[in-house]
């Protein structure tokens, strides 16, 4: 173990599901972790559990659609641990509706969380990673970002994540900032 010893990670959507699992795994591997979510009670509980088992994690309130929240999250990581090495853009939501069934409100909400959230998180983290000499951005997309499915808004948002990832990788690779996307199948959370 200890593959992340001395590293500092920021994880969105960390109060449950994949984000919670990532926060627990990263701390077991030696990273200092700041993780955020809008589910404060759940996130605070996870923070306590991680720290009681020897991990080093801090929970913060993080609405991924809010640029100021992202700026605060990056500052928390840097102020608490001295740098930022890893960003996991994990937060995401979905609705299983086709184009005609999807309301404009649902479309906007899914795009805001799933794609705008990744943009804002990356935008906030890149300067801190540059200061650290590089880093790694991991964007959680979906199998839906690779193939067509009937969940119109979700598929569009995850396709956007996939291509934004490629754009970030091309732009910031020369600065030693890697960016990759992960495309899991269905996760029950």
Secondary structure, 3 states (H helix, E strand, C coil): CCCCCCCEEEEECCCCHHHHHHHHHHHHCCCEEEEEECCHHHHHHHHHHHHHCCCEEEEEECCCCCHHHHHHHHHHHHHHHCCCCEEEECCCCCCCCCCCCCCHHHHHHHHHHHHHHHHHHHHHHHHHHHHHCCEEEEEECCHHHCCCCCCHHHHHHHHHHHHHHHHHHHHHHHHCEEEEEECCCCCCC
